[in-house]
């Protein structure tokens, strides 16, 4: 069989035809297609998101039930794939056979993209706002595009959107969380990545080590740490 293949390749070469040219172009970015389809279109992801925020609402109400001064408490939210659904960008990139995990289309998306809301997020945040608990949006979106991010959040009707409450990528998320703790008690943290909750998840990047850390911190999950599903990207995708 190998000899036949060599004869065919030699014949094509003699006729000035590349064997590679006869093969269809492979789109490596398509390896993300099923994950993005799940994140963008499935009813299951919507159910999980609604379920997560419904559970988080019960946890939040329990935490503030005996508080005399809710103004001293804070909820910290990641943005992308936690509050904002950016899967439309990933779908667009894949349609052009572009690997969105290179993040070279992300800056333009921050400026002019139209993300939608994660189901359940706004209802939860409106409740937090109604109970006079502070909301901080802590995201690794670019600081240079902060004006655009603020405009996006305001256009979606999210509460407590201000220069002071939206903390973008100037310093590490841990330093930003510590900054919040100087004036408020963080009672809940939300994210789609483990690094949204504690700094060790940022430094210990292998999946194996992160799974060990999850076991060590299992008492947090479902209590003050609420994680959202994200099948599109994460440290796990490169491990």
Secondary structure, DSSP 8 states (H G I E B T S, - for coil): -HHHHHHHHHHHHHTT--TGGGS----GGGGGHHHHHHHHH-HHHHHHHHHHHHHHHHHHHHHHTT-S-GGGEEEEE--BTTTEE-HHHHHHHHHTT--GGG-TTHHHHHHH---EE-TTHHHHHHHHHHTT-EEEEEEEEEGGGHHHHHHHHHHTT-SS-STTTEEEETS-HHHHHHHHHTT-EEEEEEESSGGGT-THHHH--SHHHHHHHHHHTTTTBTTTEEE----S--GGGG-
